[in-house]
Amino acid sequence: MTVSADRRTRAFSVVVCVYTEDRWEDILAAVSSVRHQSHPALETLLVVDHNRALLERLGAEYERYAADGEVRVLANAGPRGLSAGRNTGIAAARGEFVAFLDDDAVAERDWLRHFAEGYADPRVMAVGGRTVPAWSSGRRPAWFPEEFDWVVGCTYRGLPPGRVRVRNVLGGNASFRRTAFDAVGGFACGIGRDGDKRPLGGEETELCIRLTRALPDAVLLIDDRAVIHHRVPSVREHFAYFRTRTYAEGLSKALVARSVGATKGLESERRYTTRVLPAGVVRGVRDAVLGRPGGAGRAAAIVTGVAAATGGYLLGTLRARRGGVVFEVAPIAGSEERPGWDASGGERSGGERSGGELSRGQQPGGAPSGAQEGEAA
């Protein structure tokens, strides 16, 4: 296998986890955006989540790039879900850094270049970026508050601008040193997305908190110049999804708090709910008084979102105390040690579940990104 000297020195492996042929055009656009970076990626790894037809179709689509490893198509070698898919990609990655891009997002040309700049400091273990919503309707719904853009997987109002230190990065637009996974293992299975099921999240939050506990000097950053554009399907522009997603976030936050303690698990959320959201309500009410479109709706959505998340948190806390859910954190093995399947259906190097199961009292969950020194939710 021959890899150009330029790509070899640009040591980013980019992992894109995919699960449905319904996003075929989105997947092609995501891969194309990685292939045209000003800072070339070493490789793009497409990890297919238990969908044989999609696996074979992508294998055929990118067969011409397989010889030099520029684009590789892999099957998720673990249980169904985003966490195991990411772990499969990490295990197969050859780069010094591993970046993650959502399958329905496109990265701007300098995305990886800004990530790379963040790693000039050897203490930096993760760098995330800014995710901008691309609304299917062509414009933001008038009632949808920017403070809740995390509902659709995007950067939300309240995060400080520039390059700032944070508690956790957002998984759809993030990168890590490969050694971070050697230190703490992969993403926890049992949390995060599983196709189109209830929109839980937070596997990256749990990982980042685990990482900074294991490596107290570790620095995690968000650089708002590392931009991706994330497609928001029409179903997610409706209030029903907004309510469901905020409720699910409350469930996830309860598990984070149960795993790492409420002090660490909710430190950023306290500022978000006591400063950022009240300011948003005030803006919405002011806009309504001034006759501006959507002001009252945005204020009401913020109040509803807080109420739904609180309800989810309370129920999630009760469930966590009963010990009803057990999660698994697997160490990331070298690709040569981990059997899986390639696009033709044969054995390949990949990712296999292994490692320790968390005790019933250690149940990680999810949350939006949180800033530390630049404090935001």
C-alpha positions in Angstrom: 0.0 0.0 0.0 1.4 3.4 -1.1 0.5 6.5 0.8 1.7 9.9 -0.5 4.3 11.7 1.7 1.9 14.7 2.0 -0.9 12.5 3.4 1.5 10.6 5.6 2.5 13.8 7.4 -1.1 14.9 7.7 -1.9 12.3 10.3 -5.7 12.5 10.6 -7.9 9.5 10.3 -11.5 10.8 9.7 -14.3 8.4 10.9 -17.8 8.8 9.4 -20.3 6.4 11.0 -23.3 5.6 8.7 -26.4 3.4 9.1 -29.0 4.1 6.4 -29.1 4.3 2.6 -31.6 7.1 3.0 -28.6 9.4 3.6 -26.7 8.2 0.5 -26.2 11.7 -1.0 -25.3 13.1 2.4 -22.7 10.4 2.9 -21.1 11.1 -0.5 -21.0 14.8 0.3 -19.4 14.2 3.7 -16.6 12.0 2.2 -16.1 14.6 -0.6 -15.6 17.4 1.9 -13.0 15.3 3.7 -11.1 14.5 0.5 -10.9 18.1 -0.4 -9.4 19.5 2.8 -6.6 22.0 2.7 -4.9 19.9 5.3 -5.2 16.4 3.7 -6.5 13.5 5.7 -4.5 10.4 5.9 -7.7 8.4 5.4 -11.4 8.4 5.6 -13.0 5.5 7.4 -16.7 4.8 6.6 -18.1 2.6 9.4 -21.4 0.9 8.5 -23.8 0.0 11.4 -25.2 -3.4 10.7 -26.6 -2.7 7.2 -25.3 -5.2 4.7 -26.8 -3.5 1.6 -25.2 -0.2 2.5 -21.9 -1.8 3.3 -21.8 -3.4 -0.1 -22.9 -0.3 -1.9 -20.3 1.9 -0.3 -17.6 -0.8 -0.9 -18.4 -0.6 -4.6 -18.6 3.2 -4.6 -15.2 3.7 -3.1 -13.4 0.6 -4.4 -11.1 2.8 -6.6 -9.8 4.5 -3.4 -9.2 1.3 -1.5 -5.8 0.5 -3.0 -3.9 3.3 -1.2 -6.3 3.4 1.8 -7.6 6.9 1.1 -11.2 5.7 1.7 -11.9 2.5 3.5 -15.4 0.9 4.2 -15.7 -1.1 7.4 -18.5 -2.9 9.2 -19.3 -2.0 12.7 -17.7 -4.9 14.6 -19.5 -4.2 17.9 -23.1 -4.0 18.9 -25.5 -1.8 17.0 -25.1 1.9 17.8 -22.9 5.0 17.3 -20.5 4.3 20.1 -19.4 0.8 18.8 -19.2 2.2 15.3 -16.8 4.9 16.4 -14.8 2.4 18.3 -14.5 0.3 15.2 -13.1 3.3 13.3 -10.7 4.1 16.1 -9.3 0.6 16.1 -8.7 0.7 12.4 -7.3 4.2 12.3 -3.6 4.7 11.3 -3.4 8.4 12.0 -1.9 10.1 15.0 -5.3 11.9 15.4 -8.8 10.6 14.9 -11.5 13.0 13.8 -15.3 12.4 13.6 -17.7 13.8 11.1 -21.5 13.2 11.1 -22.7 11.4 8.0 -25.2 14.2 7.2 -22.6 17.0 7.5 -20.0 18.6 5.2 -16.8 20.1 6.5 -15.4 23.4 5.3 -12.1 23.3 3.5 -9.9 24.3 6.5 -11.6 22.1 9.0 -8.7 19.7 9.6 -6.2 22.6 9.4 -7.7 24.3 12.4 -7.9 21.0 14.3 -4.2 20.4 13.6 -3.2 23.9 14.9 -4.8 23.1 18.2 -2.5 20.1 18.8 0.6 22.3 18.8 0.3 22.2 22.6 1.1 18.6 23.6 -1.3 18.8 26.5 -4.3 19.1 24.1 -6.0 15.8 23.8 -9.2 16.8 21.9 -10.2 19.6 19.6 -13.8 20.2 18.5 -15.3 22.8 16.1 -18.4 24.8 15.3 -21.4 23.1 13.8 -23.8 25.3 11.7 -27.3 24.1 11.0 -28.4 23.7 7.4 -32.2 23.7 7.7 -34.1 21.6 5.2 -36.7 24.3 4.9 -34.0 26.8 4.0 -34.3 28.9 7.1 -34.5 28.5 10.9 -38.0 28.1 12.2 -39.0 31.4 13.8 -39.8 29.7 17.1 -36.6 27.7 17.4 -34.2 29.4 19.9 -30.5 29.4 19.1 -29.8 28.5 22.7 -31.2 25.0 21.9 -29.3 24.4 18.6 -27.7 21.4 20.4 -31.1 19.7 19.9 -30.3 19.4 16.2 -26.6 18.6 16.8 -25.2 22.1 16.3 -23.3 24.7 18.2 -25.7 26.7 20.4 -25.8 30.2 21.6 -23.9 30.5 24.9 -20.6 29.0 23.9 -17.8 31.6 23.9 -16.2 32.5 20.5 -12.7 31.7 19.4 -10.5 28.8 20.6 -11.6 28.0 24.2 -11.1 25.3 26.7 -14.2 23.1 27.3 -15.3 20.2 29.4 -16.3 18.1 26.4 -16.4 18.3 22.6 -19.5 17.5 20.4 -19.0 14.1 18.8 -20.2 15.0 15.3 -17.4 17.6 14.9 -14.5 16.5 17.0 -11.0 15.1 17.0 -8.8 13.3 19.5 -5.2 12.2 19.9 -5.1 8.5 19.2 -3.3 8.1 22.5 -6.4 9.4 24.4 -8.1 6.1 23.5 -5.1 4.1 24.5 -5.3 5.8 27.9 -9.0 5.4 28.7 -10.5 3.1 26.1 -13.3 3.9 23.6 -16.8 5.3 23.7 -19.1 3.6 26.2 -21.6 1.2 24.5 -25.1 1.4 25.7 -25.4 5.2 25.5 -25.7 7.5 22.5 -27.5 7.0 19.2 -28.8 3.7 17.8 -30.2 4.5 14.4 -33.6 6.3 14.6 -34.5 5.2 18.1 -35.0 7.7 21.0 -32.5 10.5 20.4 -30.3 10.0 23.4 -26.7 11.4 23.4 -23.8 12.1 25.5 -21.3 9.3 24.8 -18.7 12.0 24.0 -19.4 13.8 27.3 -18.8 10.6 29.2 -15.6 9.9 27.3 -14.3 13.4 27.8 -14.9 13.4 31.6 -13.3 10.0 31.8 -10.3 11.3 29.8 -9.7 14.3 32.0 -10.1 12.2 35.2 -7.4 9.8 33.9 -5.2 12.6 32.6 -5.6 15.6 34.9 -3.4 17.8 32.7 -5.3 17.1 29.5 -6.7 20.1 27.7 -9.9 19.9 25.5 -10.6 22.7 23.1 -13.3 24.0 20.8 -12.1 26.2 17.9 -15.0 27.9 16.2 -13.0 28.2 12.9 -13.2 24.5 12.4 -16.7 24.6 10.8 -19.0 21.9 9.5 -22.5 22.4 8.1 -25.0 19.9 9.5 -28.2 19.1 7.6 -31.3 19.3 9.7 -34.1 17.2 8.2 -37.6 18.6 8.2 -38.9 16.3 10.9 -36.4 17.9 13.3 -37.7 21.4 12.6 -41.0 20.5 14.4 -41.8 21.1 18.0 -42.6 17.5 18.7 -38.9 16.5 18.0 -37.7 19.5 20.0 -39.7 18.3 23.0 -38.6 14.6 22.6 -34.9 15.5 22.2 -34.9 17.8 25.3 -36.6 15.1 27.3 -34.0 12.5 26.1 -31.2 14.9 27.1 -32.5 15.0 30.6 -32.4 11.2 30.7 -28.8 11.3 29.5 -27.7 14.0 32.0 -29.1 11.9 34.8 -26.8 9.1 33.8 -23.8 11.4 33.5 -24.4 12.7 37.0 -24.8 9.2 38.3 -21.6 8.2 36.7 -19.3 11.1 37.5 -21.2 12.9 40.2 -23.5 15.9 39.9 -20.7 18.4 40.6 -18.7 17.3 37.5 -21.6 16.1 35.4 -23.7 19.2 35.7 -21.1 22.0 36.2 -21.5 23.6 32.8 -25.3 23.0 32.7 -25.8 25.1 35.9 -24.4 28.2 34.1 -26.4 27.4 31.0 -29.7 27.2 32.9 -29.1 30.1 35.2 -27.6 32.6 32.8 -27.8 31.7 29.1 -31.5 30.5 29.1 -33.0 33.3 31.2 -31.3 35.8 28.9 -32.9 33.9 25.9 -36.3 34.2 27.5 -35.9 37.9 28.0 -34.8 38.4 24.4 -37.8 36.4 23.2 -40.3 38.4 25.3 -38.6 41.7 24.2 -39.0 40.7 20.6 -42.6 39.8 21.1 -43.3 43.2 22.7 -41.6 44.8 19.7 -43.7 42.8 17.3 -40.8 40.8 15.9 -41.7 37.3 14.5 -41.2 34.3 16.7 -40.3 36.1 19.9 -43.0 34.6 22.0 -42.5 31.2 20.5 -38.8 31.2 21.3 -39.4 32.2 24.9 -42.1 29.5 25.2 -39.8 26.9 23.6 -37.0 27.7 26.1 -39.4 27.2 29.0 -40.7 24.0 27.5 -37.3 22.7 26.8 -36.1 23.3 30.4 -39.3 21.6 31.7 -38.9 18.5 29.4 -35.2 18.1 30.3 -36.0 18.4 34.0 -38.6 15.7 33.7 -36.2 13.5 31.8 -33.5 14.1 34.4 -35.8 13.2 37.3 -37.0 10.0 35.7 -33.4 9.1 34.6 -32.1 9.7 38.1 -34.8 7.3 39.5 -33.9 4.7 36.9 -30.2 5.0 37.5 -30.7 4.5 41.3 -32.6 1.3 40.6 -29.5 0.1 38.6 -31.5 -0.8 35.5 -28.9 -0.1 32.9 -25.3 -1.3 32.5 -22.8 0.2 30.1 -19.6 -1.2 28.7 -16.3 0.6 28.0 -14.0 -1.4 25.8 -10.3 -0.8 25.4 -9.3 -0.1 21.8 -7.1 -2.9 20.5 -4.7 -2.7 17.5 -6.5 -3.3 14.2 -4.5 -6.5 13.7 -6.0 -8.0 16.9 -9.6 -7.2 16.1 -11.6 -9.4 13.7 -14.5 -8.0 11.7 -15.8 -8.0 8.2 -14.8 -6.1 5.0 -17.2 -4.9 2.4 -17.0 -8.2 0.5 -18.1 -10.2 3.5 -14.7 -11.6 4.5 -12.6 -11.4 7.6 -10.8 -8.1 8.1 -9.0 -6.1 10.8 -11.5 -4.1 12.8 -13.1 -3.6 16.1 -14.2 -6.2 18.6 -15.9 -5.6 21.9 -13.7 -6.3 24.8 -12.8 -5.1 28.2 -14.5 -4.3 31.4 -18.2 -3.8 32.2 -18.9 -0.8 34.5 -20.5 -1.6 37.8 -24.2 -0.8 38.3 -23.3 2.3 40.1 -21.2 3.6 37.2 -23.7 4.5 34.5 -22.4 7.2 32.1 -24.7 9.3 29.9 -24.8 12.3 27.7 -24.9 16.1 27.6 -24.2 19.0 25.3 -20.7 20.4 25.2 -19.6 22.5 28.2 -16.9 25.1 28.5 -14.6 25.5 31.5 -12.5 28.6 31.3 -14.7 30.0 28.6 -17.7 28.8 30.6 -20.7 27.9 28.6 -23.2 25.1 28.9 
